[in-house]
Each structure stands twice: as structure tokens, then as C-alpha cells.
């Protein structure tokens, strides 16, 4: 009964007084009695990966000419290396969703430069500041240059939902008694900037770094009016992860001397490079192409029954899409086939992308047939195929036999991979079951991880 009365009271208040910018934020909150998710650094390291919520934008996380790039991405990759774990990225639709995923345990870290404030501190723990940032009003090239807030009288400003922008604007509106409207949108800042450029909306708000990056390819974008002075921004971890917070802070202190400033200059201070990365058809930001060979790769993937982005990941790992690439061992072409393999699978000119790709696909089909009975499940079999492509199916078959001997699950790559790594140990590579001898199996295991990591990025950022 009390809840019904409370709900009716809220409706009466809203109908009589209207909705003030900060009324609901100040006076009402949702009571969440769900138990807190608990996982700290030890559990993350036991899992073997750190999961981070990240934005897909022109500076944070994207694909450019097949390569995964971004300011936050490169920072996270270095952090994962420091922690001794793999990196798993979760692209989030909104800031509110990032907090939900953090506290539900879907991610361990929010790697978005969020302004440090007391409300967010109640939900999660801020790391040390990564830097400072201020927010700016964004208008089209022909928008009037704002000289005072009175010029926005009667206008509507669209802002990203969950960002600090709404409360900043509402504070200004309430203190100066200026009658403009603030509407939240579930669209990202950069999408809202696109709508400004297309004249679908008149104004939006963005962090100055994002606004400047967009101004490099939207010539003359109006970003001169500052909404807030510089404030410190940081990442966040769960409040139940104090050891992770401590280690992340130690890493940040270490990297503030050189690495972080270097990355900042790379992504925010070089406007020419930002323009090319953001406008290239081979960027996930502007187009949906990975390389000039996408059509050939799609044909080959269709023959294999693979997602074309997986085959693209393999080509990227092998040659970076360079048809003239030749390895120190003599491997050639897009898929870096050795001369004996080129001949066996009918490739006469390794530098011809069509021949090279078709020869590589025929070899992959051969490996698929080799492993089909041993590993019936497709997704697991692909890992065996990739390892075989790298180190030879003889070495992987040795590992499979060892796994069988020691009672491991021979249809699961993770368990067979353990024995492939042991093929550098005399106790194992001298086993009578082993026919191909010594191998640096850990390199092939890492090779599979690398390709699948690139594939995850391609799946997130490039349409099927």
C-alpha cells in the first residue's frame, strides 16, 4: 500500500510542478536488493582474463585496415599484460549499461573516461585519474557562435543517456534561469554529432577530445562553447575488487610517465592520422570493410563454411593483407604458404591474391577433413585447424595422442593445447607415441589465441 501511495504522490508532484532537470535524480532512486557480485584480482587471474566495458568510437576501440586500435584498447592490452591475463572486451550500448554489467559481474572494469563524481562513487570505485577533460557544446558549421547562455533560449540540446552532460546542463539552466530543453538519448556522442552535421538536431554535447577528433573530418564543426571546466576522469572497478583497484592504480602511476602521454598524442593530438582512420572505408568507424580482399575472403569462407571475419583474422595474422609478404622461412602470399604447400595445393603465383587465397582455403579444407572425425564439434575443430595451419597437423596430432594417453578430453582444444605446449619437454616429446618430435607448441597455442582475439574484435566492430 505504501508503494502505491508513493507512486501516486510522485505522479501528482510531476503533474503539478512539471519535471525539473534534477528533481528525480536528487529525490528518488531505485532500491536494488540484489546481492553484490564479488570477484577480485585472484579470481580474475584464475579465470585467465580481464573483462572490460569499452566504447566503440573514433578514439577508444575500432578496426583500421584489419588492425584493432584505440586509446582505451591499447591501454587495456598493456594492463592485461601486466596482470598476466587475456583481454576480453565488451562493447556497451550506454554508460548505465556499463555500470549494470560491472556490478552483475559481466565485466571487471569500465574503461571509459568518466568524470569523477559522488553519485558514480556510490556505484563503483574510481581508479586514479587518467587525465582531465572538459565538455563542449557541439553545433553544425553554420550554427551561431555562442557568446552567452541566453542565446540557447528555447533551443533543445540532446545528450547521451547516463553521461554527466545532463546534470551539467541542468545546473546551468537552474542557476541562470535559462529556458532551454535537455533531452537524453540512447545514442552515442559521436552518433549525436553525426545528427548535428546532418541537421537532424541543432545541439549536442561531447567531451572535448571526442569533439576535436570529429572536427578533423567535419570541417568547421562548431565546438567553441565550453560547458564545464576541466575535470578529472578515470576508470572504475567494482567496490568488491580492492586488490584489482590497487594493482590498476600502481600500473597507472607507472604508465603516466611515458606510455599514457604517448598514446594520448597518438590518438588525440595527430589530427591528420585521426582523419584518415575515421574516414577510411577500411575503418569500422566509416565503412564495413576490413581489407581490399574482403570479397575474395568471403568467397573462400563460404567454401569453408566459416564466418568470413574468421578467415580475415587468419589472413591478417599471416600477412597483414600484403600479397608480397615473405617470411624468414620462405612462406609467401596472403596466407603465407610454404613452397611445398603452394605446389601441393595448386598455387603457381603466390603473389596473386586469388591464387594464394584459394590455395590456402584448399589447405584449410584438407585440415578440416583431417580433424573432422576426431573433433566433430565445429568451433572446437576450428582451433585444431588453426594450430595445425601454424605448426603442422603432425605436431597437433602428437598432442592429441598424448591427451588421449593421459585421459584428457581429446575433443576439447584447451586440454589438447596443454599437451602441445609440453612438446618442448623431453619427457613428452620422447614418448613413443610422439612421431613429429620436439616443437615449440606454446607458439601455436598463442597463435590460436591471437587469431580468435582478432576475430572477436572483427565480430564486434564489423558486420557479417
FINUPA-239003 format. One record per residue (C-alpha): residue in one letter; chain; z, y, x. Coordinates in steps of 0.05 Angstrom, whole numbers, plus 5000, padded with zeros to 4 digits. Last residue first. Layout:
! FINUPA-239003
SITE  residuo  cadena     z     y     x
SITE        A       A     Z     Y     X
...
END
This chain:
! FINUPA-239003
SITE  residuo  cadena     z     y     x
SITE        X       A  4179  4797  5575
SITE        X       A  4204  4869  5580
SITE        X       A  4231  4893  5648
SITE        X       A  4301  4920  5660
SITE        X       A  4350  4865  5642
SITE        X       A  4304  4806  5655
SITE        X       A  4280  4837  5720
SITE        X       A  4352  4847  5743
SITE        X       A  4369  4774  5726
SITE        X       A  4307  4751  5762
SITE        X       A  4328  4789  5825
SITE        X       A  4394  4752  5823
SITE        X       A  4358  4686  5810
SITE        X       A  4315  4697  5871
SITE        X       A  4374  4715  5916
SITE        X       A  4417  4657  5892
SITE        X       A  4360  4607  5906
SITE        X       A  4351  4636  5976
SITE        X       A  4426  4633  5987
SITE        X       A  4425  4558  5975
SITE        X       A  4363  4552  6020
SITE        X       A  4399  4588  6076
SITE        X       A  4462  4546  6066
SITE        X       A  4420  4484  6080
SITE        X       A  4409  4499  6153
SITE        X       A  4379  4430  6161
SITE        X       A  4391  4369  6205
SITE        X       A  4357  4303  6188
SITE        X       A  4300  4290  6139
SITE        X       A  4317  4219  6120
SITE        X       A  4391  4225  6102
SITE        X       A  4416  4160  6071
SITE        X       A  4434  4133  6140
SITE        X       A  4485  4190  6147
SITE        X       A  4470  4230  6209
SITE        X       A  4460  4294  6169
SITE        X       A  4529  4284  6137
SITE        X       A  4579  4275  6194
SITE        X       A  4533  4316  6238
SITE        X       A  4546  4378  6194
SITE        X       A  4485  4423  6184
SITE        X       A  4467  4382  6122
SITE        X       A  4533  4403  6091
SITE        X       A  4500  4463  6056
SITE        X       A  4453  4414  6020
SITE        X       A  4515  4375  6000
SITE        X       A  4546  4435  5964
SITE        X       A  4478  4451  5934
SITE        X       A  4479  4383  5898
SITE        X       A  4542  4405  5861
SITE        X       A  4516  4474  5842
SITE        X       A  4448  4446  5823
SITE        X       A  4473  4400  5769
SITE        X       A  4433  4337  5754
SITE        X       A  4463  4299  5814
SITE        X       A  4534  4306  5787
SITE        X       A  4577  4286  5846
SITE        X       A  4600  4214  5859
SITE        X       A  4599  4216  5935
SITE        X       A  4536  4173  5942
SITE        X       A  4499  4210  5887
SITE        X       A  4514  4277  5920
SITE        X       A  4489  4249  5986
SITE        X       A  4425  4226  5953
SITE        X       A  4413  4295  5922
SITE        X       A  4427  4328  5989
SITE        X       A  4374  4284  6020
SITE        X       A  4326  4302  5963
SITE        X       A  4338  4375  5979
SITE        X       A  4319  4362  6052
SITE        X       A  4256  4324  6032
SITE        X       A  4237  4376  5980
SITE        X       A  4224  4428  6034
SITE        X       A  4267  4486  6055
SITE        X       A  4243  4544  6013
SITE        X       A  4200  4512  5959
SITE        X       A  4250  4456  5955
SITE        X       A  4306  4506  5941
SITE        X       A  4263  4539  5887
SITE        X       A  4246  4471  5855
SITE        X       A  4319  4449  5855
SITE        X       A  4338  4514  5821
SITE        X       A  4281  4505  5770
SITE        X       A  4309  4436  5754
SITE        X       A  4374  4466  5729
SITE        X       A  4338  4511  5680
SITE        X       A  4292  4455  5657
SITE        X       A  4342  4400  5644
SITE        X       A  4310  4333  5664
SITE        X       A  4335  4332  5736
SITE        X       A  4318  4266  5769
SITE        X       A  4259  4251  5724
SITE        X       A  4228  4320  5731
SITE        X       A  4243  4332  5805
SITE        X       A  4176  4311  5835
SITE        X       A  4136  4337  5776
SITE        X       A  4167  4406  5784
SITE        X       A  4153  4403  5859
SITE        X       A  4079  4388  5845
SITE        X       A  4076  4444  5794
SITE        X       A  4107  4491  5846
SITE        X       A  4052  4471  5895
SITE        X       A  3998  4484  5843
SITE        X       A  4030  4552  5829
SITE        X       A  4028  4570  5902
SITE        X       A  3955  4552  5907
SITE        X       A  3940  4593  5845
SITE        X       A  3978  4652  5875
SITE        X       A  3944  4649  5942
SITE        X       A  3875  4640  5912
SITE        X       A  3882  4699  5865
SITE        X       A  3916  4743  5916
SITE        X       A  3862  4731  5969
SITE        X       A  3899  4738  6036
SITE        X       A  3909  4662  6040
SITE        X       A  3834  4650  6040
SITE        X       A  3817  4576  6034
SITE        X       A  3873  4555  5987
SITE        X       A  3861  4485  5959
SITE        X       A  3931  4458  5951
SITE        X       A  3932  4414  6013
SITE        X       A  3898  4467  6056
SITE        X       A  3948  4522  6038
SITE        X       A  4005  4471  6046
SITE        X       A  3983  4454  6117
SITE        X       A  3975  4528  6133
SITE        X       A  4045  4546  6108
SITE        X       A  4049  4582  6041
SITE        X       A  4079  4652  6037
SITE        X       A  4073  4662  5961
SITE        X       A  4034  4727  5965
SITE        X       A  3997  4706  6027
SITE        X       A  4015  4671  6092
SITE        X       A  4067  4627  6126
SITE        X       A  4057  4627  6202
SITE        X       A  4128  4614  6225
SITE        X       A  4141  4687  6242
SITE        X       A  4118  4703  6171
SITE        X       A  4051  4732  6151
SITE        X       A  4043  4786  6097
SITE        X       A  3971  4806  6082
SITE        X       A  3978  4798  6006
SITE        X       A  4039  4843  6003
SITE        X       A  4075  4832  5937
SITE        X       A  4144  4837  5971
SITE        X       A  4121  4773  6007
SITE        X       A  4168  4715  5992
SITE        X       A  4225  4747  5953
SITE        X       A  4177  4789  5912
SITE        X       A  4134  4728  5897
SITE        X       A  4195  4689  5876
SITE        X       A  4220  4745  5831
SITE        X       A  4151  4751  5800
SITE        X       A  4154  4677  5784
SITE        X       A  4220  4689  5748
SITE        X       A  4191  4751  5713
SITE        X       A  4134  4708  5686
SITE        X       A  4185  4665  5648
SITE        X       A  4163  4596  5667
SITE        X       A  4119  4544  5633
SITE        X       A  4084  4531  5699
SITE        X       A  4014  4547  5674
SITE        X       A  4041  4607  5636
SITE        X       A  4076  4630  5699
SITE        X       A  4010  4628  5736
SITE        X       A  3976  4670  5682
SITE        X       A  4034  4719  5681
SITE        X       A  4032  4725  5757
SITE        X       A  3958  4742  5755
SITE        X       A  3971  4796  5703
SITE        X       A  4031  4823  5742
SITE        X       A  3992  4829  5807
SITE        X       A  3995  4905  5813
SITE        X       A  4070  4899  5814
SITE        X       A  4132  4902  5770
SITE        X       A  4102  4933  5708
SITE        X       A  4138  4958  5647
SITE        X       A  4129  5033  5655
SITE        X       A  4169  5096  5666
SITE        X       A  4241  5076  5681
SITE        X       A  4226  5003  5698
SITE        X       A  4184  5031  5755
SITE        X       A  4116  5002  5773
SITE        X       A  4080  5052  5729
SITE        X       A  4111  5104  5776
SITE        X       A  4144  5163  5743
SITE        X       A  4217  5155  5760
SITE        X       A  4209  5128  5830
SITE        X       A  4156  5181  5847
SITE        X       A  4199  5238  5821
SITE        X       A  4263  5214  5854
SITE        X       A  4226  5209  5920
SITE        X       A  4204  5281  5915
SITE        X       A  4272  5305  5890
SITE        X       A  4310  5279  5951
SITE        X       A  4380  5305  5939
SITE        X       A  4404  5259  5884
SITE        X       A  4384  5187  5901
SITE        X       A  4380  5186  5977
SITE        X       A  4429  5243  5988
SITE        X       A  4482  5208  5946
SITE        X       A  4468  5142  5982
SITE        X       A  4482  5175  6050
SITE        X       A  4544  5211  6023
SITE        X       A  4571  5143  5998
SITE        X       A  4558  5107  6064
SITE        X       A  4585  5158  6113
SITE        X       A  4658  5177  6109
SITE        X       A  4669  5161  6035
SITE        X       A  4657  5087  6050
SITE        X       A  4726  5072  6079
SITE        X       A  4763  5110  6025
SITE        X       A  4721  5076  5972
SITE        X       A  4735  5006  6001
SITE        X       A  4810  5020  6001
SITE        X       A  4805  5045  5929
SITE        X       A  4768  4981  5909
SITE        X       A  4822  4940  5942
SITE        X       A  4879  4975  5906
SITE        X       A  4843  4973  5839
SITE        X       A  4830  4898  5847
SITE        X       A  4904  4889  5862
SITE        X       A  4924  4929  5800
SITE        X       A  4879  4889  5752
SITE        X       A  4918  4888  5686
SITE        X       A  4902  4962  5674
SITE        X       A  4830  4941  5673
SITE        X       A  4783  4976  5722
SITE        X       A  4750  5044  5720
SITE        X       A  4700  5084  5761
SITE        X       A  4710  5157  5781
SITE        X       A  4691  5229  5766
SITE        X       A  4727  5293  5788
SITE        X       A  4710  5357  5751
SITE        X       A  4663  5413  5769
SITE        X       A  4660  5470  5719
SITE        X       A  4640  5455  5648
SITE        X       A  4584  5476  5602
SITE        X       A  4537  5506  5654
SITE        X       A  4473  5539  5629
SITE        X       A  4416  5532  5680
SITE        X       A  4385  5466  5656
SITE        X       A  4320  5489  5624
SITE        X       A  4267  5438  5646
SITE        X       A  4216  5475  5687
SITE        X       A  4175  5415  5709
SITE        X       A  4196  5352  5674
SITE        X       A  4189  5307  5735
SITE        X       A  4239  5339  5782
SITE        X       A  4279  5366  5723
SITE        X       A  4298  5294  5705
SITE        X       A  4335  5286  5771
SITE        X       A  4368  5354  5762
SITE        X       A  4393  5335  5692
SITE        X       A  4421  5269  5718
SITE        X       A  4458  5304  5774
SITE        X       A  4482  5359  5727
SITE        X       A  4514  5310  5679
SITE        X       A  4478  5317  5613
SITE        X       A  4480  5357  5548
SITE        X       A  4428  5362  5492
SITE        X       A  4390  5418  5458
SITE        X       A  4329  5430  5414
SITE        X       A  4314  5362  5385
SITE        X       A  4247  5328  5372
SITE        X       A  4213  5378  5417
SITE        X       A  4183  5323  5461
SITE        X       A  4220  5352  5521
SITE        X       A  4285  5352  5481
SITE        X       A  4272  5281  5458
SITE        X       A  4262  5259  5531
SITE        X       A  4328  5293  5548
SITE        X       A  4360  5252  5492
SITE        X       A  4331  5189  5524
SITE        X       A  4360  5211  5590
SITE        X       A  4429  5222  5561
SITE        X       A  4429  5153  5529
SITE        X       A  4421  5145  5454
SITE        X       A  4479  5126  5408
SITE        X       A  4480  5198  5384
SITE        X       A  4537  5247  5372
SITE        X       A  4524  5312  5335
SITE        X       A  4555  5379  5355
SITE        X       A  4540  5437  5308
SITE        X       A  4542  5511  5327
SITE        X       A  4586  5565  5296
SITE        X       A  4620  5600  5354
SITE        X       A  4695  5612  5344
SITE        X       A  4706  5621  5420
SITE        X       A  4764  5573  5425
SITE        X       A  4740  5524  5372
SITE        X       A  4668  5521  5397
SITE        X       A  4688  5517  5470
SITE        X       A  4737  5460  5456
SITE        X       A  4685  5426  5412
SITE        X       A  4633  5430  5468
SITE        X       A  4679  5397  5519
SITE        X       A  4703  5346  5468
SITE        X       A  4632  5326  5452
SITE        X       A  4609  5323  5525
SITE        X       A  4663  5274  5549
SITE        X       A  4617  5216  5532
SITE        X       A  4631  5165  5477
SITE        X       A  4568  5180  5439
SITE        X       A  4515  5217  5479
SITE        X       A  4506  5289  5456
SITE        X       A  4460  5326  5408
SITE        X       A  4469  5402  5403
SITE        X       A  4452  5435  5337
SITE        X       A  4440  5510  5332
SITE        X       A  4471  5559  5282
SITE        X       A  4499  5604  5337
SITE        X       A  4475  5579  5404
SITE        X       A  4461  5650  5428
SITE        X       A  4535  5667  5418
SITE        X       A  4551  5621  5476
SITE        X       A  4526  5673  5525
SITE        X       A  4467  5683  5572
SITE        X       A  4425  5623  5552
SITE        X       A  4353  5624  5577
SITE        X       A  4312  5614  5514
SITE        X       A  4278  5547  5507
SITE        X       A  4205  5545  5531
SITE        X       A  4217  5492  5584
SITE        X       A  4258  5449  5537
SITE        X       A  4334  5452  5535
SITE        X       A  4391  5418  5572
SITE        X       A  4462  5446  5572
SITE        X       A  4499  5428  5635
SITE        X       A  4557  5384  5657
SITE        X       A  4595  5387  5722
SITE        X       A  4606  5334  5775
SITE        X       A  4656  5316  5829
SITE        X       A  4658  5256  5875
SITE        X       A  4674  5183  5877
SITE        X       A  4745  5197  5854
SITE        X       A  4797  5143  5869
SITE        X       A  4795  5089  5816
SITE        X       A  4813  5102  5744
SITE        X       A  4856  5052  5706
SITE        X       A  4838  5033  5635
SITE        X       A  4849  5051  5561
SITE        X       A  4905  5103  5567
SITE        X       A  4870  5133  5627
SITE        X       A  4810  5146  5582
SITE        X       A  4851  5193  5539
SITE        X       A  4883  5227  5599
SITE        X       A  4818  5248  5633
SITE        X       A  4778  5231  5695
SITE        X       A  4705  5245  5683
SITE        X       A  4663  5182  5683
SITE        X       A  4615  5163  5738
SITE        X       A  4595  5095  5711
SITE        X       A  4613  5031  5748
SITE        X       A  4660  5003  5695
SITE        X       A  4694  4944  5728
SITE        X       A  4716  4874  5711
SITE        X       A  4665  4859  5657
SITE        X       A  4666  4812  5597
SITE        X       A  4742  4810  5599
SITE        X       A  4754  4839  5530
SITE        X       A  4785  4901  5561
SITE        X       A  4724  4915  5603
SITE        X       A  4674  4897  5549
SITE        X       A  4707  4944  5499
SITE        X       A  4709  5000  5551
SITE        X       A  4635  4992  5566
SITE        X       A  4620  4990  5491
SITE        X       A  4652  5059  5484
SITE        X       A  4608  5084  5540
SITE        X       A  4546  5061  5504
SITE        X       A  4489  5010  5508
SITE        X       A  4517  4973  5569
SITE        X       A  4478  4939  5624
SITE        X       A  4520  4882  5652
SITE        X       A  4512  4869  5726
SITE        X       A  4536  4807  5763
SITE        X       A  4549  4814  5838
SITE        X       A  4568  4754  5880
SITE        X       A  4634  4751  5916
SITE        X       A  4663  4764  5986
SITE        X       A  4702  4825  5964
SITE        X       A  4668  4869  6016
SITE        X       A  4600  4841  5997
SITE        X       A  4615  4855  5924
SITE        X       A  4632  4927  5943
SITE        X       A  4566  4935  5981
SITE        X       A  4526  4910  5921
SITE        X       A  4567  4955  5876
SITE        X       A  4549  5017  5917
SITE        X       A  4476  4998  5918
SITE        X       A  4474  4988  5843
SITE        X       A  4513  5053  5829
SITE        X       A  4461  5094  5867
SITE        X       A  4401  5055  5842
SITE        X       A  4350  5002  5864
SITE        X       A  4325  4932  5849
SITE        X       A  4258  4922  5884
SITE        X       A  4196  4899  5848
SITE        X       A  4158  4964  5859
SITE        X       A  4218  5003  5831
SITE        X       A  4268  4968  5786
SITE        X       A  4328  5006  5757
SITE        X       A  4402  5020  5764
SITE        X       A  4441  5085  5771
SITE        X       A  4394  5143  5788
SITE        X       A  4338  5144  5737
SITE        X       A  4379  5107  5685
SITE        X       A  4403  5038  5666
SITE        X       A  4478  5047  5662
SITE        X       A  4528  4997  5691
SITE        X       A  4584  4951  5669
SITE        X       A  4606  4908  5727
SITE        X       A  4620  4835  5736
SITE        X       A  4650  4810  5801
SITE        X       A  4630  4741  5823
SITE        X       A  4658  4677  5853
SITE        X       A  4702  4656  5796
SITE        X       A  4758  4644  5846
SITE        X       A  4745  4714  5875
SITE        X       A  4751  4744  5806
SITE        X       A  4815  4705  5792
SITE        X       A  4846  4730  5857
SITE        X       A  4824  4801  5843
SITE        X       A  4857  4807  5775
SITE        X       A  4845  4777  5707
SITE        X       A  4886  4791  5645
SITE        X       A  4856  4805  5576
SITE        X       A  4904  4844  5533
SITE        X       A  4926  4812  5467
SITE        X       A  4892  4841  5405
SITE        X       A  4938  4889  5368
SITE        X       A  4887  4945  5365
SITE        X       A  4911  5005  5325
SITE        X       A  4853  5052  5315
SITE        X       A  4869  5125  5329
SITE        X       A  4883  5186  5286
SITE        X       A  4909  5256  5299
SITE        X       A  4876  5285  5360
SITE        X       A  4809  5249  5359
SITE        X       A  4804  5256  5283
SITE        X       A  4813  5332  5286
SITE        X       A  4773  5345  5350
SITE        X       A  4709  5374  5323
SITE        X       A  4739  5395  5257
SITE        X       A  4716  5355  5197
SITE        X       A  4720  5390  5130
SITE        X       A  4784  5422  5103
SITE        X       A  4787  5398  5031
SITE        X       A  4742  5336  5033
SITE        X       A  4769  5316  5101
SITE        X       A  4842  5323  5080
SITE        X       A  4829  5285  5016
SITE        X       A  4794  5228  5053
SITE        X       A  4851  5223  5103
SITE        X       A  4903  5220  5048
SITE        X       A  4864  5165  5013
SITE        X       A  4863  5124  5077
SITE        X       A  4938  5135  5088
SITE        X       A  4954  5115  5016
SITE        X       A  4913  5052  5023
SITE        X       A  4948  5035  5088
SITE        X       A  5017  5047  5058
SITE        X       A  5000  5000  5000
END
